[in-house]
Amino acid sequence: MRWASALVQELELRPAVEAVERALRLRLGDARPDLLVVFASPHLRPHFARLPGELHERLAPRALVGCVGAGVIGDGQEVEQRPALSVTAAVLPRVELRTFHVGPGDLPDLDRGPGGWRELVGVPPAPPPASPPHFVLLCDGATFDPRDLLQGLDFAYPGGVKIGGLASGRRGDPLFVDRGVVTQGAVGVALQGDVAVDAVVAQGCRGVGAPMTVTRCHDHVLEGVDGRPPLEVLSELYEALSPEDQELLQHSLHLGIASTSLQEPTGRGDYLIRNVLGADPERGALAVGALLRPGQTVRFFLRDAAAAEEDLREHLDAYRGRGPATPPAGALLFSCTGRGRHLFGAPNHDSSAFRRALGDVPLGGFFCGGEIGPVGDATHLHGYTSSFGIFRPAGA
C-alpha cells in the first residue's frame, strides 16, 4: 500500500492536472493509483465538468471521488479562499473498491433490513472472518441530509469506519465520481480487503463542570439534570469559572452527550458534542442540537482555539500511543470551515499537528460544511470538528 498527496495552486485546468500528475509520479513512480480523492476550490468552477475525466486520462485510477471545498488540504498545506486543487492517490493491492452515488430520494426506509442499504450502495457484506468495508462519503449538504444514510450504513456494515464531509462550495457545485459529476445527493467509495481505517475525531472542546444525568427531557429540550433545572446548574457553574471562561460560556457553550450508556465516560472523546441552541428562563430548560433521552450522561463543554488545539493534540497523541498494528500509509482530513486560519490565526494548523504526531504520512482533505466521523459505535455528522481517516494495511 502506497499513498501520495499533491496540491497545486493554479486557475487553469490543464496546467493544474499536469502539475498533479508530475507530483504524484514523482512519489509513486510508475505505479498506477487505484484510488484518487479529489478536492477543488471554487475558483476552478469553469473546469469542474472536465476535471474528473482529465484526471482519469492521465492517471487511470480504478476509482475516483471528490467534491468542492472552500479550502483544500494536501501535501502538508491548507489553502483557504485561494485557487487550489488537491489530489490524494493510493496504490491499494488486494483492496476492492466500489464507488456509488446516492440521490436525495434513494434512501430505503429506516425500518428496512440491512439488505436494502447494501443494495443501495452496491457493496456486499463481508463474510467472516473478513473485515467489513470502510467508506469515504462526500455529500451535497444543500440537497442531502446524510444522517439517515450514516445510520443505515452503520446498520448494514457494523464495524466499518465511515468518514467524510459535506461539500463547502455553493449550491449546484458538483460532486465527482469516477469520470463524471453529479449535483445532488452523496457520492462515496467503499474499501474492502487488505485495508484498515482508523478514525481520529477531534471535536475541539474541553469539559467544564461535572458529568450529569438527564432526569427530564422532551425531544431536544433538556429539562432536568440530576433532578434540577439545567439553567440552575449552569448558573452555579458560571460563578465558579474564571473570567475568561465566563465570557466564553456566553457564546461558545455546548453540551456533550455520552456516546454510550454502558460505561462511565472518562474523557472528552467519549462525548458527542452538540450546540446549545437556546434557553427558557421560566422553565430553566435548554434547547440542544440533539434528541435526548432520560438516563444519558451529559456534561457542559466550551470551545475556543486553545481548547481545539489541546483536543486535537490529545487525540493524535492517544492514537500514536495505542500503536496501530501496521504503520499508517496515508490519511484524509475533513476539517470544518470554522477551523483553519479563522480559528487559529495561522495556516496549516491541523495538518502540522498531524505531522508532528505521526510523521510524514501523506495527507489530503478539505474544509467541510459538516464533518462525518464516528464517536463510540455510531457515525455522526459534526460541526467545528476535524475528522481524520488514517489508512494502513490490515496486515491479515
Helices and strands as residue ranges (DSSP letters): E 2-8, H 13-28, E 35-40, G 42-47, H 51-59, E 63-68, E 71-74, E 77-80, E 85-91, E 95-102, H 114-121, E 134-139, H 147-156, E 162-166, E 175-177, E 180-182, E 186-193, E 196-202, E 206-218, E 221-225, H 230-240, H 243-249, E 253-258, G 268-270, E 271-280, E 285-288, E 297-302, H 305-322, E 330-336, H 340-344, H 349-358, E 363-368, E 371-375, E 378-382, E 386-392
